[in-house]
Amino acid sequence: METRIKKTYVCRNISDYNLLTAVPHHYVLQVGDVGVFEVLEIGKHSRVQAASKLNATIIEGDRIMAAFGTRYATAQIEGYMPDHVDQELHILGAGGTVGVVRSMHTNYERVGPTTLRLVGLVTDMDGHVINTKKMEQRRMTRFSTTGGSSAKVILSLGSSMDSGKTTSAAYLVHGLKKAGKRVAYIKLTGTIYTKDADLAYDLGADISTDFGEFGFPSTYLCNEKELLDLYASLISIVMPEDPDYIIMEIADGLYERETKMLLTNPGFISTIDGVMFSAGDSLAAIQGIEVLNKWGIYPDCIGGLFTTSPLLIQEVRDNTFVPVYTIHELAHGNIATGIFQRKLELVRSGA
């Protein structure tokens, strides 16, 4: 019986292809190269996100189609491109990112990564290796600080992974929609998996998208130009919906390589109209604000996981003048629009 190949989400646009099983040992893999892999042993990942967005269970012996990439996730996995095609490989992300794990959070050390072996590289009809990033390269837009978006771009930043920035962003989307605004959500960086963008859409976004739109298995180790062009490209995707606001989430914490690269880039920051910062506890909230202030960024509000504790809320309010909002307050239409109104008025007036 022929083994069915389970196509992961990052490979959703691949249709006609051949399989090159005799891959030269010296072939230099690139981020986005597509392969078919055999599952050797189930570890952390027992499911992958299929092309349909549904989660597909995988077991030993299964074959999956996925793309090579990297991952930086402080609460989960650190992973990189393999040195050669014959080494043991691992699932780095459920959306279809494959590489080699360097470290894992202690929560997952005992179970370990799900291990794979490369069956073959996926090629087009001319024998060229299919690369998910190269497939979408012609659709990319060059970044420019002139002639920017008419929508108000609001960044959702966090002190670390799992600090509450996705939830805060989604509830802000909901609040703005209740106020009658048209709202887009963009996740600019991370490892491909549609959960965050789907949450924002479920809570009312008129359009919701992420970096996976342009074939990125992840954005870890992208260069600055590539990140800025990706930003411009995602803006171009949502603008036909004529949004009043674009809520843009950047993954992981402030010190993560790509996050810091963007936040310290004057051209990028010049296109931003507001900032919402999320943190897991009061110290992270206060220190995060100080870090952002040193970079010339002054958040309009603070939220995140710490707002589940009234005591932590009070600690933050006692030590900063930046307003604190819970997700329920963000979801209130009048509050959501009011958070950024004064700053936007100052921008419009040229003050």
N, C-alpha and C positions, 0 to 999 in steps of 0.2 A: 504494500500500500504506500502510495506517495505521501510523504510528510507534508502537511499543510504549513505554509510559512505565515506566521503571524506578523503582520506589518504594523510597526509602531507609528505613533502620531507624527514624528518628525519626517517619516517617509510617505506621508499620506498622498503626496502628489506624484508619486512614482507609479507608472503603469507598465508600459512595455519595457522589458529589460532582459538581459542575459546574465548568467552567473559564471564568473571567472574563478574556477576552483584552483587552478595552478598559479597561485600568486607568487611572484618572485620574492625570495627572502629579503632582498635589498630594496623592495618597493617602499618608498617614503610616504607614509600615510599623512593625509591632511585633514584638518577639522572639517567635518561635513561629508567625508567619504562614506559611502553606503556599503554595508555588507550584510550577508546572511550568516547568522551565528547559531550554533547548537548550544542549548542550555546543558551545562555539565552538572551543576549542583545549585540548588536553591538556597539563597541566603537572605539578605535583607529584602530583596525584591522578589515577591512571589506573583506579582502582576505587573503588566505593562499597559500603558494607555495606547489603545489601538487607533487606527486611522479614523475610526468613527467617533473617537473620544471616549468610548466605553472602555472600562478596565478589563483586560483579558488575563485570566489566570494562566500561568506558565508552569510546566513541570519539566523534570529532567528528560532530555531527548527531544524537546520541542525545538523548532527552528523559528527564529525571529529575524525580521529585517529592521535594522537600526543604523545609526550613524555614529562615527567616531567623534569624540569631543572631550571636553574637560568639565570639571565641576569644582566649585568652591561653595561649601555649605557648612558653616561652623557647627550646626547642630546635627549634621548628618555625615557627609562624605567630602573628602578632598581627593580629586582624581585627575589624571593627566593622559595625554596621548601615549600609546605604546611605542617602544623603541623599534619594534619589528613586528611583522604580522603573525609570527608563530608563537608569541608568548601568551600566557594565560590572560584572559580579558575579563572585565567585570561590567555589570550594569551600574552606571553612575546615576542615572535618572530614569524614572518610569516612562517618560515621554519618548524614550528611545536613544538616550545618550550612552555610548559605550566607550570605555577606556580602561585605565589601570588605577585601582585604588591605592593611594599612598597612606591615607589615614582615615579613621572613622571615629565618630563620637563614641564614647565608652558605652552608651546605650546599645550600640550595635556590634561591638567588638566580638561578643560571644557568638552571635549568629553569623557574622562575616558577610562579605558581598556575595551576590549571585554570580557564579563563574560561567564563562562562555569560552568557546573556541570559534575561530573564524572558519566558516565553511567555504566562503568565497566572496569576492568583491562583486558588487552589482554594477553592470556596465550597460551603456546604451547600445543601440544596434550597430554602431560603428566601432564598438570595443573600448570606448572611453569610460573610465570609472565615473559613475554618477556621484555628484557632490551636491548635497542639499543647499548649501550656501551659493554655489555657483549657478544653480538652477534659477535662483531668484535675483542674481546680481544685476541684471539689466533693469530691474524694477526699482533699484535703490535710488534715492534722491540725495544730492550733495547738500551738506549742511551750509547754511548761511545765516548770519545775524540780521540781514536786511530782508524786508518784505515778509516778516514773520506771520504767525498765525493770528487771526482776529479773535480767536478764543483765548480765554484766560487759562494759562497753564499753571496748575497747582501741583507741586511735588509732594509725594508721600514718602518720607524718609524714616529710618528706624535706627535705634542704637545698636541693634544686632538682629540676626535672624530670629524669627518668632517673637518679636517685640510688639506685634499688634498692628503693623503698618498696613497690611492687606485688609484686615477687618476695618480699621479706621477709614481707609480709602473707600471701601465698598459702602460703608454707612454714610460717608460724606456724599457719595454719588446719590444714595437714596434721599438724603435730605435736600440736595439741590434739585432732584427730580420733583420732590413734593412741592418745592417752591416754583415749579413751572419752568425750570431751566432745561436746556438740552445739554446732555453730559456724555462725554466720551471717557473711556478708561484705557490707559496704556500701561503695560508692564514693560519697562525698557530693558532691564537686565535680569539675569538669572539662568536657570537650567530649564529646558523646555518641558512644560507640563501646564495644562490649561486651567488648572483649578482656580488660580487667583483671578484670571480674566473672567472665568465663568461665574465666580461669586459676584463680581461687580456687575456683570450682565444680569444675573438673577435679581439683584437689588435695584435694577432700573436703568442701567446705562443704555443709551441709545445705540452705542457701538462699543465693543470691547475687543482689544487685540493685544498682542505681545510680540516680542522679538522673533518668535517662532514663525511669524508670518513671512519672514525673509530667510527661512531655512537654517537659522542658527540652532545647533543642538544645545549650546550655552553661549554666554557672552564672556565667560572667564578667560582672561588673557587676550581679549581683543585689544587692538591698539586704539589710541584716542580718536583718530580720524574715522575709523570704522564705527565706533560708538556714536560719534556725532552724526555721521551719515545715517546710521540706524535710527537715531532720534528723529531726524528730518523725514525719513522714509515712513515711520510710523505716524507722524503728524499728517503726512499726505494721505495716509489710509483713512483717517478718521474725519478729515475736513469736509468731505462731501456730505456728511451728516449735519453740517453747520452747527457745531456745538457752541454753547456759551462758555462751557468750562471743559478743560481736559485735565483729568486727574491722572497724574503720571507717577507710578511707583518705581522706585529703584531698589533692587534686592539687597539683602544682607545689611551689614552695619556701616557706619560712617567711615571706618578705616579699611573696609574691603577695597581692593585695588581699583576696580572700575568705578565704584561709588565715589571714592576720594578724587579720582581722576576727573570725573564730571563736575563735582562740586567745587573744585578748585580751578575750573576752566572758566575764565571771564566771559568768553563768547557764549557758552552754554547758559551760565547764570543770567546773562543779560536778556535771555528769552523767557525767563521764569517770572510769574506774577505773584506767586504765593508759595509758602512752605508749611506743611503740617509734619510735625515730628512725633514719633511714637517711641515709647521706652517701656522696658519691663519692670523697672522699679524707680524709686525716687532719685537715687544717686545717678543712675544712668540718664534720667531725664534732665537733671541739673547740669551734669557734666557734658552731656550731648549738646545742650544749648550753648555752653561755653565754647565747645569745639567749633560749632557752626558759626558762632559770633567771631571767632578768630579768623575764620575763612571769609568773613564779610557777609554772612548769611544770617538773617534775623527771622526766625520762624514766627508765623502768625498765631499758631496754637500748638498745644501739646496734648497728646492722647496716648493710647496704647494699653498694654496689658496692666500697667500699674493702676489704671482707673477702675479696676474691679475692686480696689481696696480704698474705702473712704479715708483711712489713716494715711496711706501713701499719697492720695490726692492732696490732703492737707499739708503734708511735708513739702510737696512740690510748690503749692501755692504760697507757703511760708518763705520760700527761697527763690522765687522768680516772679517777674511781672508778666510773663507770657501766659495767656489764658489757657486753662485746662478744660478739656471737654471729654465726656464719656461718649461711647458709641451711640447711646440713646439721644444725647444732645446733638451729636452730629447729624442724626437722622431727622432732626426737627428742621423743617424748611426755613423758618425765619432765622434760626441760629446759623445754619449752614451758609446762607447767603451773606449774613452779617459778618462772619469771621474775616473774610477777605475784602469786604467792601471799602473800608477806609483806604487800604493800600492801593486798591484799584483806582479809587478816585484821585489819589495822589499821582499815580502813574498817568492817568488821563489828563490831569491838569498840568503835568510837567513839573510838579513840585519836587 
